[in-house]
Amino acid sequence: MKTKHFSSNLMLSLLGVFLVKMREISTLTEKDILVLRLDLTDRSSHEAATNSVIKHFGKIDVLVNNGGRSQRSLFMDTNLDVYSAIMELNYLGTISLTKHVLKHMIERKRGKIVTVSSVMGIMGAPLASGYCASKHALQGFFNSLRTELTDYPEISIINICPGPVQSKIIQNLAEIITNSGDQSHKMPTDRCVRLTLVSTANDLKEAWISDHPYLAVCYLWQYAPTWAWWLMNRMGKRRIQNFKSGVQNLFFLICCTFVVI
């Protein structure tokens, strides 16, 4: 199993922020770009969206699953409807779209399915139980799906697990948060994108994309779980105390807001 842990058509969001070198897009024409509105929670629309892409380009080479939402709340203070909504968007919506695209890839006997999971998909963290559950579900699903595709060696299932990444997600919240925390310790978005593309090009089955000390915690969780539990319990206690006192420390908020196809 190829696993790496990292310290044709292009869709960009926030183009003014993620500057693209002109020479990299100079050969693109209008027919090379298609932007579709897509609601992951509206599963009935996924087949039509998939067919629209196939009709426009003639094929789908790569599917990047990157839609989702995060969470910051204690389990006992959170309505179960929140958990249902998180799973509907992060998990069920993702596998619904995947099913329609995979049908096309199986017919072609080739393709790449890249899913942006999270390091929270391989560990647990306080105030994010619903988010962690959805990412664990994605990890389990796509690792299982990979074993069902052994007759199609040219179809790759790639799980990307980013750590903390700089993003605008807090600014886009409906609830205004005045102290969203310092993002300087997080990985720049363009570096995360670049490492994701490298992982995709090399057909890595799983890639942990994070800086230290977060990457070190992933290794602890994988190879020394007793130490990882001890560390997370200590850090988690402080995280909950800060949350209750109104300190918006985003240490465990793992978010990535880029979209590439």
Secondary structure, DSSP 8 states (H G I E B T S, - for coil): --EEEE------SSTTTS---HHHHTT--GGG-------TT-GGGHHHHHHHHHHHHS---EEEE-------S-GGGS-HHHHHHHIIIIIIHHHHHHHHHHHHHHHHT-EEEEEE--GGGSS--TT-HHHHHHHHHHHHHHHHHHHTTTT-TTEEEEEEEE-SB--STTTT-SS--S-----TTSB-HHHHHHHHHHHHHTT-SEEEE--TTHHHHHHHHHH-HHHHHHHHHHHHHHHHHHHHTT----TT---------
